[in-house]
């Protein structure tokens, strides 16, 4: 992989991580277009490195919201921020189970063509469309529906949606945000919760990759350190620009246009 290939993939990851279009699916699409051939394990590890960059961009952009959460949790203040972090931890349980027990199964869907990506993008389109018609923003204005706060049960169900969305083409942000909206949660709250809940599993996976790197078995050998660094930096910078944009999109309820895009992209991937 050249540094230019890594730059393109980093830009794609930075944009697609926050938009409900599946960043992992779009990385698979770009690898196919660029003619990059990586094994499932190497492709997944490279994707995780780019995801770490966007996780860091989330922390940078939302630091005013993130810092009080850390302070409350690590000082055991038992206030609303403390319980908010506990809900995030609860939401991470399903994806942790998938990562520990089914990692080898998930790896086989990466670097293996676009059929799975196309099907999953069509599923993402259907989910976003159903969510839009179920919670139409114009209807909510007339009924003065503001949404509910995220409950403990909501957090776990949203976590289950995140666990399913590990497949390339199933949008993680789209699945979690759509699930929260279907549960009746507030638009701005569910978008922020969706971005925060990915921090722990991605950083946990990154630590495992660092362990493999120290043992001499990592994607850095197949990809190269320079491309890995270029992709990481590009993903971080673009992610900083895209994070706030996505929160505003969710508030305005315009996810249906992304459903149209996912449907078109999914059909093209299947035809490819």
N, C-alpha and C positions, 0 to 999 in steps of 0.2 A: 504494500500500500504506500502510495506517495503522500507527501505532505499536502498536496492539492486535493487529493481524494479525501484525506482526513479533514481538511478545512471545509469541504462541501458537506460532509457528513455531520460535522460539528454545528454548522449553520442550520441544517435540517433538524437536528436534535433540539437545538435551542428554541426554534420556532414551534416545532410539533409537540414538545413536551407539555406546553401549557394550552395548546389548542386541542379540542376534542377530536383529533384525527389520527391518533396513534403514532407516537414517535418511533417506537420499535418497528412498526409496519413500514413507515416511510424510510427508515434506515435500510430495511430489507429491499425496498424498491430502488433506492439510490445505489445500493451495492450491485443490484442486477443491472441497472443502467450503466454503471461505471465498469462493469465486468470484473468486480472484485470477488474472489473465491476464498472464503474463510470457512473453516470447520464450524459446526454449531457451537462448540465450546468457545472458540476464539471470537466468533461474532458476538456471542452473548457477553463475554468479558469486555470487549471493546465498547459495546452498548452500555454496560454498567459504568465504565469510566466516563462516558459522555453524560450519563444520568447523574453521576456524582457532581459534575460541573453545574448542571441545572439545579440540583439540590442546593448547592452553595449560592447560586444566583437567587433562589427563593429566600434564603436566609438573609442575603444582603438587601434585597428589595423590601422584604417584610420584617426588617430587624426591629422596628418599633413594636410590632405585635409579637415577635419571636422572643425578644429579650425578657419581657415580663413573665412569659411562660416558663422559661428556664429558671428565673429567679424564684418563682413560686414553687416550682417542682423540687428543686434541689435544696430549698430551705424549709420544705414541708409546711407551707403556710396554710394549707387546707382552705384556700379561697377558690373562686371560680376558675382561675387560671390553672391551679393545681389539678382540679378535676377535669379540666379541658385536656391537659396532657395525659391524664389517665385514660380518657376516652380515645385519644390518639393511640396509646399503647394497646388498648383493647382492639382497635381496628387493625392493628398490625399482626394479630394472632393468626388469622386465616392465611395471609400471604407468607408468614413464617413457616407454617405447616407445609405449604406448597413448595417453598424454597428448600426445605430440609428433606422432605420425603419424595418430591417429584422433580427435582432439578434436572436429572438425566432425561426425563420424559419431555420437559419443556425445551431443553437444548436442541432436540431434534427438529424443532420447528424453525430454528434460526439457520440462515445460510442455506436454505433448502428449497429455493424457488418461491413463486408468488401466489400459488393456488390458495394456500392457507391464509395468506395476507388478504387476498381478494375476498374470500368468504367472510373473514372476520371484519373487514371494513364494511361489508354490506350489513352485518349484524350491528355494528356500531351505528350505521345510518338509520337502521330500523329503531334502535333504542333512543337515539336523539330525536327522531321524528315523533315517536310515541310520547316522549317526555314533553315535547313542545305542545302537542295537542292536549295532553293531560293537564299541563300547567301553562296555559297561554297567558303571557304577560298582560295582554289587553284585558282579558277576562278578570285577571286578578285585580286590576285597577278598579274595575266596576264593582267588584265584590269586596274591595278593601282588604284582601287577604295579604297578610304580611309574612306568613310563614312561621314555623316553630323553631325553637332552639334544638340543637342536635342532642337527642337523648342517648342513653347508654345502649339501648337496643339499636337505634339508628346507626350509631358508630360501628357496632359489630356487623350489621347488614352491609353498610358501606365498605367495610373491610373485606367482606366476602366478595363484593363486586371488584375490589382491587385485586384480590387473589385470582379471580377468573381472568382478569385483563392482563395477565402475564404473557398471553399469546400475542405474537406480532399481528397487528391489524385491529385488535380490540383496544380501543383507546382507554388508558387508565384514567385520565382526567375526565374523559367523556362518560365512562361507566360510573365513576364515583359521584360526579356532579349530578348526572341524570338520576342515579339511585337516590341521592339526597333530595332532589326536587320531587321525585315520585313519593317520597316519604313525607313531603310537606315541609321540609326545612327551609330556612331563609336563604335567599339566593347568595347574598354576600358571604354569609357564614359558611355555607357548604363549599364555596369556591376556595376560601382560605383554608378550611379543614382539609380539603382534597390535596392542596399543595403541601401542607404540613405533614400529612399522614404518610407521605412517601419518603420522608427524610430518613426515618429509622431503618426500613428494609433496604434502601439503597446503600446507606452507609454501612450497614451490616454486611451486605454482599461485597462491598468494596473492601472491607477488612479481610474477608476471606480471600479475595483476589490478591491483596497485598501479601498474605501468607503464602499463596501459590507462587507469587513473584519471587519472594525470598527463597523459596524452594526450587526456583529455576523452572517452574511450569506455569507460564502465564501467557496472555495474549500479546504482551510486549515483544515476545520473540517473533511471533508471526506478523505483527503489525509494524513494529519498530518504535523506539522511544520518541523520535522526533515527530512522526505522524500522530502518535498518541498525545503528545503535548499540544500540538497544533489543534487537534480536534477538541481536546479538553478546553483550551482557551477560547476557541470560537463558540463552543457550546455555552460557556459561562457568559460571555459578553452578550450574545444574542438572547440568552435566557433572561438576563437582566432587563432587556428591552421588552420582552414578550409577556412577562409575568403580570404586571399591572394591567396591560391591555386585556388579558384574558379575564381578569376579575371584572372589569367594566363590561365586557361582552356578556358575562353571565348575569350581571345585574340587569342589563337591558333585555335579556331573554332572547337573544338572537342565535341560539344554537342550531336552529332548523337549517340555516344556510350551510352549516358544516355537515349536516346530514346529507344534503344534496351533493356536496363535494365528496364525501366518503362513499356514497353510492356510485358516483361516476368513477372514482379511483378504483373502487372494488371491482366493478365490471371490467375495467381496462386490465386490471391485474389478472383476473380470471381468463380473459381473452389472450393475454400475453403468454 
